């Protein structure tokens, strides 16, 4: 007897059209283990990130000192993100992922040991944060470049939707759980849990087959027929030159920068929480959580994206939708309407990210995927920080309304002008991918 009755097939098909496609989890045990391991480790990292910020503030009583935590992670992430991608295109990606995950687990264990020993030094926490960023910069490009080798190309869009849920789930749950654990059991417990959580990621990496980069891949689709690379040196500059000659891949980064630089209101959340909504730190927390909630929802109900062929058009529409949602938030004075606008922005951002990652994984040859993921890390890490600076500067010179609403509308205008220029990007067809 069939596992699915005929009467159930339309219902199952309707679910797939609405909700996230779980096919990669069902068909690939390697991907399933990697996805679960990443979910656990993302939650643990979110716990540790909040715990470190709280500990720095407990030691110093200075918000500026807490702000330096972000700078300590940003610089290594940007610098080593590019080189981590180049390394991922040279060595066995499974081995590189194991090294990065092991390093992160050891650093979390070091934090726990220092907390148990009563060693509370800000410089030590800064150093750990910087080293964690290095490990992440090595691990992330390798992990992303592995995915096209674990599942067929037609499942990559679904896999990227599932991956987006991992990140947003960790962003939402990790800090909240970390605050509760620190409050009830101390920093040492939060750090210990994070160190143990990395065992899930390590186990998933350990079970993967060896994955040296392949050469001889085609420009469109996976290079599964290519041959493993030797120990030749992969240059960061070669990766940048490759990106410079591939207009569609380059357009994915350009369009994302419009959103992150022109319409990034996060730095103004504390001010608008008080000025517009008469709130406090809890209101700021709601403003921060709203885009993440929308992003998580965007991953959960991503089944409709499987019917989209023109990924370039979808990215441009999603970035414009982000700008419009941010502009609407700038005009809102009701908290719930503002939260709804931010959630809509997060939903649009996830849609854009899923299509961007799918284009990078499908339209680029295997031997370049690590370096492109390295560039992606730099853009994702540096873009929002630059956007925070732009928003803060414009708000100081004018007002938060001009910074937020004006930035959102400027994002929409920039996308419209870029769409007129990037005709090939608009015509990009997932069935005939051209980088």
C-alpha positions, 0 to 999 in steps of 0.5 A, spaced: 500 500 500 502 506 498 505 511 504 500 517 501 493 515 499 491 518 493 486 523 497 492 526 501 496 527 495 493 534 493 493 536 500 501 534 501 502 538 494 498 544 497 503 544 503 509 544 499 506 550 495 506 554 501 511 551 507 518 550 506 520 544 502 523 539 506 526 535 501 533 536 502 532 533 509 528 527 507 533 525 501 540 527 504 542 524 511 549 528 510 545 534 509 540 533 515 546 532 520 549 538 517 542 542 518 541 539 525 548 541 527 548 548 525 541 549 528 544 547 535 551 551 534 547 557 532 543 557 538 549 556 542 553 561 539 547 566 540 547 564 547 555 566 548 554 572 544 549 575 549 553 572 555 559 576 553 556 582 552 553 582 559 559 580 562 563 585 559 558 590 561 558 587 568 566 588 568 566 595 566 559 598 566 560 601 560 556 601 553 562 603 549 566 597 552 560 593 550 560 596 543 567 594 542 565 587 542 562 588 535 568 591 532 573 585 535 568 580 531 567 585 525 575 586 523 577 579 523 571 576 520 572 581 514 579 580 513 579 572 514 572 572 510 576 573 504 582 568 506 577 563 509 574 563 502 580 562 498 582 556 503 576 553 502 577 553 494 584 549 496 583 544 501 578 539 503 572 543 505 570 537 510 577 538 514 577 545 514 570 545 517 572 540 522 578 545 524 573 551 524 568 548 529 573 545 533 576 551 534 570 555 536 568 549 541 575 550 544 574 557 545 567 556 548 570 551 553 576 556 555 570 562 556 567 557 561 574 555 564 575 562 565 568 563 568 569 557 573 576 560 575 573 567 576 578 570 571 574 576 569 578 580 564 575 584 558 581 584 554 581 576 555 573 576 552 575 581 546 581 576 544 576 570 545 571 574 540 576 576 535 578 568 535 571 566 534 570 570 528 576 567 525 574 560 526 567 562 523 570 566 517 574 559 516 568 555 517 562 558 514 565 558 507 567 551 507 560 549 510 556 553 505 560 550 499 559 543 501 551 544 500 551 543 492 555 537 493 550 534 498 544 535 494 542 535 487 541 542 484 534 542 483 534 542 491 538 548 492 533 553 493 529 549 498 536 548 502 537 555 502 530 556 505 532 551 510 538 554 512 535 561 513 531 558 518 537 556 522 540 563 522 534 566 524 532 561 529 538 562 532 538 569 532 531 569 536 532 563 541 539 563 542 540 570 546 533 569 549 535 563 552 542 565 554 539 571 558 535 566 562 541 561 563 546 567 565 540 570 570 539 563 573 546 559 572 551 564 571 556 565 565 560 559 566 553 555 565 552 558 558 559 558 555 559 550 557 552 549 554 555 552 547 561 548 548 557 542 548 552 544 543 558 544 538 559 537 538 553 536 534 556 540 528 563 536 529 559 530 529 555 532 522 562 534 519 565 528 521 560 524 518 561 527 511 565 524 506 572 528 504 570 534 499 576 537 496 574 542 491 573 540 484 576 543 477 573 543 470 566 545 473 561 548 468 559 556 469 552 554 470 550 548 475 554 543 479 561 541 477 560 534 480 563 531 473 569 535 475 576 532 478 578 534 485 583 540 485 590 538 487 594 542 492 594 549 488 594 555 491 587 559 490 588 566 490 583 571 493 584 576 487 582 571 482 576 570 486 575 578 486 577 578 478 572 572 477 566 576 480 568 582 476 567 578 470 560 575 472 555 581 472 549 576 474 553 574 481 556 581 482 549 584 481 547 579 487 552 583 492 550 590 489 543 589 490 544 587 497 548 593 499 542 597 497 538 595 502 544 594 508 547 601 507 541 605 505 535 602 509 538 600 515 535 603 521 537 598 527 542 603 530 536 608 531 532 603 534 533 605 541 532 612 539 525 611 536 523 606 541 523 612 546 521 618 541 516 615 537 513 609 542 515 612 549 518 605 550 524 603 554 529 597 553 524 592 552 521 596 546 528 596 543 528 589 544 521 588 540 524 592 534 530 588 534 526 581 534 521 583 529 525 583 523 528 576 525 521 574 526 519 576 519 525 572 516 523 566 520 516 566 517 519 567 510 523 561 511 517 557 514 512 559 508 518 559 502 514 553 498 512 558 493 519 560 491 520 554 488 515 556 482 520 562 481 524 561 475 527 569 474 531 569 481 534 576 479 527 579 478 525 576 485 531 579 488 530 586 486 523 586 488 525 583 495 530 589 496 525 594 493 520 591 498 525 591 504 526 599 502 518 600 502 517 596 509 523 600 512 520 607 509 513 605 512 516 604 519 519 611 519 512 614 518 509 609 523 507 612 530 503 606 533 508 600 536 504 594 533 504 597 526 511 599 526 513 592 528 509 589 522 513 593 518 519 591 520 517 584 520 515 585 513 522 587 512 525 581 515 520 577 510 523 580 504 530 580 506 530 572 507 526 572 500 532 575 497 537 571 501 535 565 499 535 567 491 542 570 492 545 564 495 541 559 490 544 563 484 551 563 487 551 556 488 548 554 482 551 559 477 558 559 479 563 553 478 565 549 484 572 551 485 570 558 486 564 557 491 569 558 497 571 565 495 564 567 493 562 565 500 568 569 503 566 575 499 558 574 501 561 574 509 564 580 508 558 584 505 554 581 510 558 583 516 560 590 513 554 592 510 550 593 516 555 596 520 556 601 514 549 602 514 548 603 521 554 609 520 550 612 515 543 612 519 546 615 525 550 620 521 543 622 517 539 622 523 544 627 527 544 632 521 536 631 520 532 627 524 530 619 525 524 620 520 529 623 514 534 617 516 529 611 516 524 613 511 528 617 506 533 611 506 528 606 505 525 610 499 532 611 496 533 604 497 527 603 492 530 608 487 537 605 487 533 598 485 529 601 480 535 605 477 539 598 477 534 594 474 534 599 468 541 597 467 542 590 469 538 587 464 541 580 464 540 580 471 532 581 470 532 576 465 536 571 469 533 564 469 534 558 474 533 553 468 539 556 464 543 559 470 548 564 467 553 567 472 
